[in-house]
């Protein structure tokens, strides 16, 4: 795809009774038309999911479509849009979204919170519908817990306050969006929706500021964790892995230059204990292994070498340490 987005796809109609036939027909026609032209980043979005049965039905539909069009089994993946309370809490009191992920049989890659559809269902007035309303936070908290450790990402919703009109209106909308994006990042949700091109400046500004603000502390704490120095924190392995993930995210999104970065999952190992340690690797303080780094080319595996709190080598996962080079610089 060159310099294009690593992901692309289609949102079909929901599997509710009035629209499921159209949704299935669209899915079959679209996939059949593209055939071998589908990329690894192709995703299907299933909206307004209200039951685990709909997710199971989607898996069956994808199996049929793959077989009908000669696609590799398991190649069609999909994301769930959480737009109704039924997707969070079932009538029997169980957590529906966790069961939906399991019913997806490895095909579910993401969960998207939909701010306004979801908020309207429990009766939140239009003026109070927001990404930071308690109703929204409850839903996203459940989504995060359900997705933890599964490899399924969680995406926040959107703000419908658009930066349009006079200067004061634009500044107010940008300030709100800037704060909401930062809030999502602080809560561990690294993806979100934007409704208007003019929201992209505040999206980038908030994301870059978040990682740049946190970089000095994260680097200091990692250095202390490896060398046994003082950082003011008593970090454990899980926290050190989170710090490494923070650095990787900042690098991959372009917020910082070749000393920082992101990963969906990362493990860290003191370089002296690495069984594959070649001479170059032995010189490093820390090796971070990340199997699912989100990059401009999609999800890739990376191993990161850190020396004195700075990333000094970035190579594909499993590379021979003797061939490790210098990471390319990132523009600010």
Residue frames relative to the residue before (quaternion, step in Angstrom):
aa qw qx qy qz dx dy dz
X 1.0000 0.0000 0.0000 0.0000 0.00 0.00 0.00
X 0.4662 -0.6884 0.4496 0.3265 3.60 1.21 0.12
X 0.7929 -0.2646 0.2208 0.5025 3.52 -0.86 -1.05
X 0.4290 0.7229 -0.4525 0.2977 3.59 1.20 0.25
X 0.7209 -0.4154 0.3234 0.4507 3.52 -1.34 -0.05
X 0.4667 -0.6789 0.4806 0.3005 3.60 -0.99 0.75
X 0.7509 0.3232 -0.1886 0.5442 3.58 1.25 -0.30
X 0.0631 0.7639 -0.6397 0.0575 3.54 -1.17 0.66
X 0.1765 0.8153 -0.5402 0.1111 3.58 -1.15 0.23
X 0.4081 -0.6861 0.5537 0.2369 3.49 -1.33 -0.37
X 0.2644 -0.7158 0.6194 0.1845 3.53 -1.17 0.65
X 0.2021 -0.7820 0.5801 0.1054 3.55 -0.65 1.11
X 0.6399 -0.4892 0.4034 0.4342 3.56 -1.29 0.04
X 0.6092 -0.5820 0.4007 0.3600 3.55 -1.21 0.54
X 0.5064 -0.6481 0.4804 0.3047 3.54 -1.32 0.27
X 0.3212 0.6987 -0.5505 0.3249 3.55 1.13 0.65
X 0.7079 -0.5194 0.2731 0.3932 3.59 -1.10 0.70
X 0.7093 0.4775 -0.3112 0.4148 3.67 0.74 -0.89
X 0.8051 0.3146 -0.1375 0.4837 3.62 1.05 -0.60
X 0.4854 0.7105 -0.4403 0.2565 3.62 1.14 -0.26
X 0.6182 0.5455 -0.3640 0.4333 3.61 0.99 -0.70
X 0.6638 0.4925 -0.3035 0.4741 3.57 0.96 -0.90
X 0.6318 0.5465 -0.3353 0.4357 3.59 0.99 -0.80
X 0.6758 0.4881 -0.2856 0.4728 3.57 0.93 -0.90
X 0.6477 0.5173 -0.3209 0.4581 3.57 0.99 -0.82
X 0.6437 0.5172 -0.3185 0.4655 3.59 0.96 -0.86
X 0.6377 0.5372 -0.3190 0.4506 3.56 0.95 -0.91
X 0.6874 0.4874 -0.2814 0.4590 3.57 0.82 -0.99
X 0.6875 0.4845 -0.2911 0.4559 3.59 0.86 -0.93
X 0.6710 0.5114 -0.3041 0.4424 3.57 0.89 -0.93
X 0.6941 0.4603 -0.2776 0.4788 3.58 0.81 -1.00
X 0.6517 0.5282 -0.3148 0.4441 3.57 0.98 -0.82
X 0.6557 0.5152 -0.3109 0.4561 3.57 1.04 -0.76
X 0.7199 0.4363 -0.2548 0.4758 3.59 0.94 -0.87
X 0.0838 -0.8503 0.5155 0.0653 3.57 1.03 -0.78
X 0.8454 -0.0432 0.0726 0.5274 3.56 -0.71 -1.13
X 0.5659 0.6164 -0.3797 0.3945 3.59 1.26 -0.16
X 0.4854 0.6568 -0.4430 0.3699 3.58 1.25 -0.08
X 0.3240 -0.7536 0.5431 0.1793 3.57 -0.94 0.91
X 0.6551 -0.4949 0.3859 0.4208 3.57 -1.30 0.18
X 0.6913 0.4774 -0.2759 0.4670 3.58 1.17 -0.52
X 0.4183 0.7148 -0.4694 0.3062 3.60 1.24 0.18
X 0.0102 0.7946 -0.6049 0.0503 3.57 -0.88 1.02
X 0.2640 -0.7298 0.6101 0.1596 3.53 -1.17 0.69
X 0.2363 -0.7717 0.5753 0.1333 3.57 -0.95 0.85
X 0.1722 -0.7695 0.6108 0.0717 3.54 -0.84 1.07
X 0.1774 -0.8379 0.5098 0.0812 3.61 -0.35 1.20
X 0.8614 0.2174 -0.1145 0.4445 3.51 -1.45 0.17
X 0.1846 0.8029 -0.5408 0.1695 3.57 0.93 0.91
X 0.1057 -0.8268 0.5522 0.0170 3.57 -0.79 1.04
X 0.8061 0.1651 -0.0927 0.5607 3.60 1.19 -0.18
X 0.6029 -0.5468 0.4434 0.3755 3.53 -1.28 0.45
X 0.5950 0.5902 -0.3598 0.4102 3.59 1.06 -0.69
X 0.6330 0.5327 -0.3420 0.4456 3.60 1.04 -0.70
X 0.6360 0.5074 -0.3300 0.4787 3.58 1.06 -0.69
X 0.6413 0.5121 -0.3200 0.4734 3.58 0.98 -0.83
X 0.6405 0.5189 -0.3176 0.4687 3.58 1.05 -0.79
X 0.6214 0.5378 -0.3404 0.4570 3.58 1.06 -0.72
X 0.6270 0.5286 -0.3342 0.4645 3.60 0.99 -0.80
X 0.6558 0.5044 -0.3079 0.4698 3.59 0.93 -0.90
X 0.6497 0.5234 -0.3154 0.4522 3.58 0.96 -0.89
X 0.6647 0.5029 -0.3063 0.4598 3.59 0.94 -0.84
X 0.6166 0.5380 -0.3435 0.4608 3.58 1.05 -0.71
X 0.6604 0.5046 -0.2990 0.4689 3.57 0.99 -0.87
X 0.6658 0.5026 -0.3010 0.4621 3.58 0.93 -0.93
X 0.6364 0.5221 -0.3330 0.4598 3.60 0.96 -0.80
X 0.6726 0.4949 -0.2957 0.4640 3.56 0.89 -0.90
X 0.6738 0.5221 -0.2952 0.4316 3.57 0.94 -0.92
X 0.7919 0.3093 -0.1452 0.5061 3.59 1.03 -0.78
X 0.5521 -0.6752 0.3698 0.3202 3.57 1.22 0.45
X 0.3997 0.7112 -0.4818 0.3199 3.56 1.08 0.67
X 0.6127 -0.5551 0.4151 0.3797 3.53 -1.20 0.52
X 0.5266 -0.6451 0.4526 0.3189 3.58 -0.91 0.91
X 0.8114 0.2405 -0.1977 0.4947 3.55 -0.87 0.98
X 0.5055 0.6894 -0.4087 0.3197 3.60 1.24 -0.03
X 0.6740 0.4661 -0.3024 0.4869 3.61 1.13 -0.51
X 0.0732 -0.8070 0.5856 -0.0221 3.54 -0.65 1.21
X 0.1155 -0.8205 0.5571 0.0558 3.58 -1.14 0.46
X 0.3131 -0.7206 0.5942 0.1717 3.50 -1.39 0.41
X 0.3397 -0.7517 0.5391 0.1702 3.55 -1.10 0.76
X 0.2310 -0.7442 0.6074 0.1542 3.57 -0.94 0.87
X 0.2473 -0.7690 0.5782 0.1150 3.54 -0.69 1.18
X 0.0962 0.8325 -0.5280 0.1376 3.55 -0.13 1.33
X 0.7545 0.2995 -0.1779 0.5562 3.58 1.26 -0.15
X 0.5847 -0.5893 0.4206 0.3660 3.62 -1.10 0.60
X 0.5748 0.6033 -0.3820 0.3995 3.60 1.13 -0.54
X 0.6194 0.5413 -0.3470 0.4505 3.58 1.19 -0.47
X 0.6782 0.4587 -0.2767 0.5031 3.57 1.25 -0.39
X 0.8153 0.0627 0.0144 0.5754 3.56 0.80 -1.01
X 0.3167 -0.7746 0.5215 0.1665 3.57 -0.68 1.11
X 0.6803 -0.4951 0.3531 0.4092 3.55 -1.27 0.29
X 0.6821 0.4710 -0.2838 0.4820 3.59 1.18 -0.50
X 0.5949 -0.6037 0.3464 0.4020 3.57 1.30 0.12
X 0.5485 0.6125 -0.4030 0.4019 3.60 1.24 -0.03
X 0.5464 -0.6051 0.4686 0.3402 3.55 -1.30 0.37
X 0.3339 -0.7981 0.4687 0.1783 3.56 -0.19 1.29
X 0.6801 0.5334 -0.3216 0.3866 3.57 0.81 -0.98
X 0.6163 0.5300 -0.3546 0.4621 3.60 1.06 -0.62
X 0.6675 0.4863 -0.2965 0.4796 3.57 1.00 -0.80
X 0.6048 0.5576 -0.3517 0.4468 3.58 1.13 -0.62
X 0.6307 0.5266 -0.3349 0.4612 3.57 0.97 -0.85
X 0.6718 0.4896 -0.2925 0.4726 3.56 0.94 -0.90
X 0.6611 0.5068 -0.3099 0.4584 3.59 0.98 -0.81
X 0.5882 0.6009 -0.3558 0.4078 3.58 1.23 -0.44
X 0.2926 -0.8149 0.4683 0.1762 3.57 1.33 -0.11
X 0.7531 -0.4082 0.2116 0.4706 3.58 0.93 0.91
X 0.6031 0.5872 -0.3563 0.4056 3.59 1.24 -0.06
X 0.6000 0.5598 -0.3683 0.4371 3.61 1.18 -0.39
X 0.1291 -0.8231 0.5515 0.0404 3.58 -0.69 1.08
X 0.8368 0.0450 0.0042 0.5457 3.61 1.11 -0.46
X 0.2285 -0.7336 0.6248 0.1390 3.53 -1.35 0.47
X 0.1252 -0.8055 0.5777 0.0415 3.57 -0.76 1.04
X 0.2731 -0.7382 0.5919 0.1736 3.56 -0.78 1.01
X 0.1828 -0.7798 0.5935 0.0793 3.56 -0.92 0.98
X 0.4257 -0.7824 0.3982 0.2194 3.52 -0.16 1.40
X 0.8128 0.3524 -0.1730 0.4304 3.56 0.50 -1.16
X 0.6153 0.5178 -0.3545 0.4771 3.60 1.00 -0.68
X 0.6905 0.4829 -0.2915 0.4528 3.56 0.84 -0.99
X 0.6888 0.5042 -0.2954 0.4292 3.59 0.79 -0.99
X 0.6338 0.5482 -0.3374 0.4290 3.57 1.04 -0.70
X 0.6069 0.6092 -0.3528 0.3689 3.59 1.02 -0.78
X 0.7546 0.3475 -0.2363 0.5039 3.66 0.83 -0.81
X 0.6530 -0.5843 0.2999 0.3772 3.59 1.23 0.33
X 0.3589 0.7187 -0.5206 0.2892 3.61 1.15 0.44
X 0.4662 -0.6918 0.4789 0.2734 3.58 -0.82 1.04
X 0.6560 -0.5572 0.3424 0.3768 3.57 -1.11 0.74
X 0.6591 0.5301 -0.3192 0.4275 3.60 0.91 -0.84
X 0.7358 0.4151 -0.2195 0.4879 3.60 1.11 -0.67
X 0.4834 0.6629 -0.4486 0.3545 3.60 1.22 -0.10
X 0.2107 0.7808 -0.5458 0.2191 3.55 -0.59 1.15
X 0.6180 -0.5404 0.4295 0.3763 3.56 -1.32 0.36
X 0.7451 0.3873 -0.2194 0.4966 3.60 1.16 -0.46
X 0.3753 0.6984 -0.5118 0.3308 3.61 1.20 0.37
X 0.6104 -0.5756 0.3893 0.3802 3.65 -1.03 0.68
X 0.6045 0.5510 -0.3577 0.4506 3.60 1.06 -0.67
X 0.6639 0.4961 -0.2953 0.4754 3.57 0.99 -0.87
X 0.6625 0.5125 -0.3149 0.4465 3.57 0.90 -0.89
X 0.6282 0.5340 -0.3439 0.4493 3.59 0.98 -0.77
X 0.6697 0.5047 -0.3047 0.4516 3.57 0.86 -0.97
X 0.7034 0.4646 -0.2770 0.4612 3.58 0.86 -0.94
X 0.5900 0.5552 -0.3712 0.4538 3.60 1.10 -0.58
X 0.6615 0.4939 -0.2993 0.4784 3.56 0.96 -0.91
X 0.6389 0.5311 -0.3234 0.4529 3.59 0.97 -0.83
X 0.6644 0.5091 -0.3071 0.4529 3.57 0.93 -0.88
X 0.6660 0.4929 -0.3065 0.4686 3.57 0.92 -0.88
X 0.6593 0.5152 -0.3094 0.4519 3.59 0.96 -0.87
X 0.7326 0.4391 -0.2362 0.4635 3.59 1.00 -0.84
X 0.4870 0.6955 -0.4289 0.3085 3.58 1.20 -0.41
X 0.8401 0.1809 -0.1521 0.4883 3.56 -0.88 0.97
X 0.6200 0.5652 -0.3432 0.4223 3.60 1.26 0.01
X 0.4739 -0.6561 0.4534 0.3733 3.58 1.21 -0.42
X 0.5428 0.5904 -0.3994 0.4441 3.59 1.32 0.05
X 0.3081 -0.7643 0.5355 0.1847 3.61 -0.77 0.98
X 0.2812 -0.7219 0.6040 0.1871 3.55 -1.33 0.37
X 0.1378 -0.7861 0.5998 0.0573 3.56 -0.92 0.94
X 0.4165 -0.6894 0.5341 0.2567 3.55 -1.01 0.85
X 0.5923 -0.5868 0.4279 0.3490 3.54 -1.32 0.17
X 0.5844 -0.5830 0.4525 0.3375 3.54 -1.21 -0.57
X 0.3572 -0.6730 0.5922 0.2622 3.51 -1.39 0.15
X 0.2754 -0.7887 0.5271 0.1557 3.60 -0.76 0.98
X 0.4763 0.6110 -0.4617 0.4320 3.56 1.29 0.33
X 0.1329 -0.8510 0.5069 0.0343 3.56 -0.14 1.31
X 0.4402 -0.6911 0.5059 0.2696 3.61 -1.06 0.72
X 0.3763 0.6896 -0.5165 0.3406 3.55 0.43 1.26
X 0.6266 0.5335 -0.3980 0.4054 3.58 -1.26 0.34
X 0.7732 -0.3050 0.2281 0.5071 3.58 -1.10 -0.66
X 0.7459 -0.4325 0.2727 0.4269 3.54 -1.32 0.19
X 0.6537 0.5205 -0.3211 0.4458 3.58 0.93 -0.85
X 0.6559 0.5088 -0.3105 0.4632 3.59 0.98 -0.85
X 0.6499 0.5151 -0.3186 0.4591 3.58 0.98 -0.81
X 0.6677 0.5047 -0.3077 0.4525 3.58 0.89 -0.92
X 0.6497 0.5209 -0.3169 0.4541 3.57 0.99 -0.84
X 0.6670 0.4933 -0.3000 0.4709 3.60 0.97 -0.86
X 0.6497 0.5092 -0.3177 0.4667 3.58 1.00 -0.80
X 0.6462 0.5209 -0.3232 0.4547 3.58 0.96 -0.86
X 0.6486 0.5085 -0.3160 0.4700 3.58 0.98 -0.83
X 0.6824 0.4878 -0.2909 0.4601 3.57 0.83 -0.98
X 0.6072 0.5602 -0.3393 0.4498 3.58 1.02 -0.83
X 0.6948 0.4758 -0.2704 0.4667 3.56 0.91 -0.97
X 0.6684 0.5085 -0.3094 0.4460 3.60 0.95 -0.84
X 0.6316 0.5141 -0.3361 0.4730 3.60 1.01 -0.75
X 0.6477 0.5099 -0.3139 0.4711 3.58 0.94 -0.88
X 0.6341 0.5385 -0.3254 0.4495 3.57 0.97 -0.84
X 0.6465 0.5145 -0.3202 0.4634 3.60 0.94 -0.83
X 0.6569 0.5104 -0.3084 0.4613 3.56 0.92 -0.91
X 0.6634 0.5082 -0.3062 0.4559 3.57 0.95 -0.85
X 0.6929 0.4462 -0.2647 0.5008 3.57 1.17 -0.55
X 0.6009 -0.6172 0.3417 0.3758 3.60 1.25 0.23
X 0.5654 0.5480 -0.4065 0.4634 3.59 1.21 0.38
X 0.1490 -0.8604 0.4867 0.0260 3.56 -0.29 1.29
X 0.7031 0.3742 -0.2695 0.5413 3.57 1.24 0.16
X 0.0620 0.8043 -0.5889 0.0494 3.54 -1.16 0.53
X 0.4850 -0.6609 0.5028 0.2741 3.52 -1.33 0.28
X 0.0975 -0.7461 0.6533 0.0840 3.54 -1.23 0.65
X 0.3414 -0.7835 0.4972 0.1494 3.55 -1.00 0.88
X 0.7872 0.2173 -0.0769 0.5720 3.58 1.22 -0.44
X 0.5729 -0.6140 0.4064 0.3600 3.62 -0.97 0.77
X 0.6436 0.5413 -0.3274 0.4308 3.60 1.07 -0.67
X 0.5850 0.5544 -0.3878 0.4473 3.61 1.24 -0.02
X 0.5158 0.6688 -0.4111 0.3429 3.60 1.21 -0.30
X 0.6212 0.5347 -0.3792 0.4294 3.68 0.89 -0.66
X 0.6990 0.4433 -0.2869 0.4822 3.60 0.88 -0.85
X 0.5745 0.5654 -0.3752 0.4578 3.61 1.15 -0.50
X 0.6980 0.4571 -0.2693 0.4810 3.58 0.81 -1.01
X 0.6616 0.5213 -0.3188 0.4346 3.58 0.85 -0.93
X 0.6847 0.4844 -0.2887 0.4617 3.58 0.88 -0.92
X 0.6626 0.5080 -0.3034 0.4592 3.59 0.96 -0.89
X 0.6717 0.4903 -0.3032 0.4654 3.58 0.86 -0.92
X 0.6578 0.5130 -0.3155 0.4523 3.58 0.93 -0.88
X 0.6191 0.5631 -0.3415 0.4279 3.57 1.00 -0.81
X 0.7320 0.4203 -0.2452 0.4769 3.58 0.79 -0.98
X 0.6579 0.5000 -0.3259 0.4592 3.59 0.97 -0.73
X 0.6342 0.5282 -0.3331 0.4560 3.59 1.03 -0.72
X 0.7458 0.4281 -0.2213 0.4600 3.57 0.97 -0.84
X 0.4908 0.7138 -0.4081 0.2882 3.56 1.24 -0.34
X 0.6751 0.5005 -0.3424 0.4201 3.68 0.66 -0.89
X 0.6746 0.4886 -0.3002 0.4649 3.59 0.90 -0.89
X 0.6595 0.5129 -0.3176 0.4486 3.60 0.92 -0.92
X 0.6679 0.4959 -0.3085 0.4613 3.60 0.93 -0.86
X 0.6477 0.5225 -0.3141 0.4570 3.58 1.00 -0.85
X 0.6815 0.4896 -0.2904 0.4599 3.56 0.91 -0.91
X 0.6337 0.5158 -0.3341 0.4700 3.60 1.04 -0.72
X 0.6401 0.5264 -0.3251 0.4556 3.55 0.97 -0.87
X 0.6748 0.4896 -0.2892 0.4705 3.58 0.94 -0.91
X 0.6252 0.5452 -0.3412 0.4421 3.58 1.04 -0.75
X 0.7017 0.4652 -0.2671 0.4689 3.57 0.96 -0.88
X 0.7865 0.3560 -0.1695 0.4753 3.58 0.83 -1.01
X 0.4686 -0.6897 0.4414 0.3317 3.59 1.24 -0.22
X 0.4189 0.7095 -0.4674 0.3203 3.58 1.18 0.49
X 0.5925 -0.5689 0.4406 0.3621 3.55 -1.33 -0.23
X 0.0114 -0.7943 0.6074 -0.0041 3.55 -0.93 0.95
X 0.5442 -0.6016 0.4106 0.4165 3.56 1.28 -0.23
X 0.7092 0.3621 -0.2365 0.5567 3.57 1.34 -0.01
X 0.2691 -0.7161 0.6146 0.1923 3.54 -1.18 0.61
X 0.0483 -0.8534 0.5186 -0.0185 3.56 0.25 1.32
X 0.2753 -0.7383 0.5991 0.1424 3.52 -1.11 0.85
X 0.7286 -0.4399 0.2756 0.4469 3.64 -1.20 0.25
X 0.6563 0.5133 -0.3305 0.4434 3.62 0.91 -0.82
X 0.6563 0.4943 -0.3081 0.4796 3.58 1.03 -0.78
X 0.6286 0.5295 -0.3349 0.4608 3.58 1.01 -0.76
X 0.6276 0.5187 -0.3311 0.4769 3.59 1.06 -0.73
X 0.6394 0.5144 -0.3242 0.4707 3.59 1.04 -0.75
X 0.6272 0.5254 -0.3292 0.4714 3.58 1.04 -0.76
X 0.6459 0.5091 -0.3134 0.4748 3.58 0.99 -0.85
X 0.6450 0.5207 -0.3185 0.4597 3.57 0.98 -0.82
X 0.6147 0.5490 -0.3355 0.4562 3.57 1.07 -0.78
X 0.6616 0.5022 -0.3056 0.4655 3.58 0.91 -0.91
X 0.6673 0.5100 -0.3010 0.4517 3.56 0.95 -0.87
X 0.6369 0.5242 -0.3277 0.4606 3.59 0.99 -0.78
X 0.6595 0.5221 -0.3099 0.4431 3.55 0.93 -0.88
X 0.6614 0.4978 -0.3014 0.4732 3.58 1.04 -0.78
X 0.7142 0.4779 -0.2745 0.4316 3.58 0.76 -1.02
X 0.6899 0.4447 -0.2995 0.4865 3.63 1.06 -0.57
X 0.5397 -0.6588 0.3863 0.3543 3.60 1.27 -0.08
X 0.4180 0.7350 -0.4549 0.2796 3.58 1.26 0.09
X 0.7911 0.1445 -0.0571 0.5917 3.56 1.12 -0.68
X 0.5683 -0.6163 0.4202 0.3473 3.55 -1.23 0.33
X 0.8238 -0.3350 0.1659 0.4262 3.54 -1.30 -0.18
X 0.6053 0.5367 -0.3992 0.4316 3.60 1.08 0.42
X 0.7811 0.3371 -0.1721 0.4966 3.61 1.08 0.13
X 0.0473 0.9073 -0.4153 0.0456 3.77 -1.23 0.06
X 0.3948 -0.7591 0.4801 0.1935 4.14 -1.55 -0.50
X 0.0922 0.7927 -0.6010 0.0440 3.52 -1.13 0.60
X 0.5122 -0.6174 0.4973 0.3303 3.50 -1.19 0.60
X 0.7801 -0.0438 0.0301 0.6234 3.55 1.07 -0.73
X 0.0103 0.8163 -0.5758 0.0441 3.59 -0.84 0.90
X 0.1417 -0.7534 0.6316 0.1161 3.54 -1.13 0.64
X 0.1836 -0.7915 0.5719 0.1133 3.58 -1.02 0.68
X 0.0698 -0.7927 0.6054 -0.0122 3.53 -1.07 0.82
X 0.4498 -0.6406 0.5309 0.3248 3.64 -0.84 0.82
X 0.5261 -0.6968 0.3744 0.3124 3.57 -0.66 1.07
X 0.6184 0.5680 -0.3562 0.4099 3.60 1.04 -0.62
X 0.6976 0.4528 -0.2712 0.4845 3.58 1.21 -0.39
X 0.4977 0.6756 -0.4271 0.3367 3.58 1.26 -0.06
X 0.4235 -0.7539 0.4475 0.2280 3.54 -0.55 1.21
X 0.7037 0.4362 -0.2709 0.4911 3.58 1.18 -0.50
X 0.3406 0.8137 -0.4386 0.1719 3.55 1.33 0.05
X 0.1809 -0.7447 0.6370 0.0831 3.52 -0.59 1.19
X 0.7529 -0.4014 0.2443 0.4609 3.55 -1.26 -0.02
X 0.6521 0.5155 -0.3232 0.4523 3.59 0.96 -0.84
X 0.6710 0.5067 -0.3069 0.4458 3.58 0.90 -0.90
X 0.6212 0.5605 -0.3411 0.4284 3.57 1.07 -0.71
X 0.6404 0.5313 -0.3234 0.4506 3.58 1.20 -0.45
X 0.6008 0.5901 -0.3499 0.4103 3.58 1.24 -0.28
X 0.4884 -0.6356 0.5092 0.3133 3.55 -1.28 0.45
X 0.8204 0.0359 0.0835 0.5645 3.53 0.96 -0.93
X 0.1398 -0.7526 0.6359 0.0979 3.56 -1.14 0.71
X 0.1358 -0.7792 0.6092 0.0562 3.57 -0.75 1.07
X 0.1184 -0.7879 0.6021 0.0518 3.55 -0.77 1.04
X 0.0029 0.8029 -0.5935 0.0561 3.57 -0.68 1.12
X 0.2982 -0.7961 0.5049 0.1499 3.56 -0.56 1.15
X 0.8052 0.2007 -0.0863 0.5513 3.59 1.08 -0.65
X 0.0769 0.7849 -0.6036 0.1171 3.56 0.28 1.27
X 0.3269 -0.7316 0.5627 0.2032 3.58 -0.89 0.94
X 0.0578 0.8063 -0.5819 0.0890 3.58 -0.47 1.21
X 0.7149 -0.4434 0.3211 0.4349 3.56 -1.32 0.02
X 0.7073 0.4192 -0.2628 0.5050 3.60 1.22 -0.26
X 0.6974 -0.4208 0.2638 0.5167 3.57 1.28 0.22
X 0.6985 -0.4183 0.3458 0.4663 3.55 -1.21 -0.50
X 0.0317 0.8114 -0.5781 0.0800 3.55 -0.63 1.16
X 0.4486 -0.6563 0.5282 0.2984 3.56 -1.29 0.30
X 0.0059 -0.8046 0.5933 -0.0244 3.56 -0.95 0.86
X 0.1147 -0.7311 0.6587 0.1357 3.53 -1.25 0.44
X 0.1998 -0.8113 0.5490 0.0217 3.50 -0.78 1.17
X 0.2049 -0.7762 0.5854 0.1132 3.56 -0.89 0.93
X 0.1134 -0.8051 0.5815 0.0285 3.58 -0.80 1.04
X 0.0028 0.7725 -0.6345 0.0277 3.53 -1.03 0.93
X 0.8431 -0.0366 -0.0233 0.5359 3.58 -0.72 1.12
X 0.7296 -0.4647 0.2360 0.4428 3.55 0.94 0.95
X 0.6815 0.4428 -0.2833 0.5092 3.60 1.27 0.10
X 0.4473 -0.6640 0.5234 0.2917 3.58 -1.03 0.77
X 0.0832 -0.8269 0.5562 -0.0012 3.57 -0.62 1.15
X 0.7929 0.1303 -0.0871 0.5889 3.61 1.22 -0.17
X 0.0136 -0.7704 0.6370 -0.0238 3.55 -1.02 0.92
X 0.1139 0.7987 -0.5784 0.1209 3.58 -0.59 1.13
X 0.6350 -0.5008 0.4016 0.4297 3.61 -1.22 0.29
X 0.6070 -0.5714 0.4077 0.3725 3.55 -1.11 0.69
X 0.8104 0.2546 -0.2074 0.4852 3.56 -0.88 1.03
X 0.4100 0.7200 -0.4749 0.2966 3.59 1.27 0.09
X 0.5506 -0.5757 0.4869 0.3584 3.54 -1.23 0.55
X 0.4629 -0.7216 0.4417 0.2644 3.56 -0.62 1.15
X 0.6030 0.5856 -0.3654 0.3998 3.58 1.09 -0.53
X 0.7081 0.4308 -0.2675 0.4913 3.57 1.17 -0.39
X 0.3647 0.7488 -0.4908 0.2557 3.59 1.23 0.13
X 0.1455 -0.7976 0.5825 0.0576 3.52 -1.00 0.90
X 0.6681 -0.4751 0.3888 0.4205 3.53 -1.34 -0.33
X 0.4892 -0.6685 0.4658 0.3113 3.61 -0.89 0.85
X 0.4899 -0.6487 0.4749 0.3373 3.56 -1.01 0.70
X 0.5235 -0.6527 0.4479 0.3151 3.52 -1.06 0.74
X 0.2942 -0.7237 0.5999 0.1727 3.50 -1.21 0.68
X 0.4257 -0.6975 0.5092 0.2701 3.57 -0.91 0.81
X 0.3853 -0.7024 0.5451 0.2470 3.55 -1.16 0.58
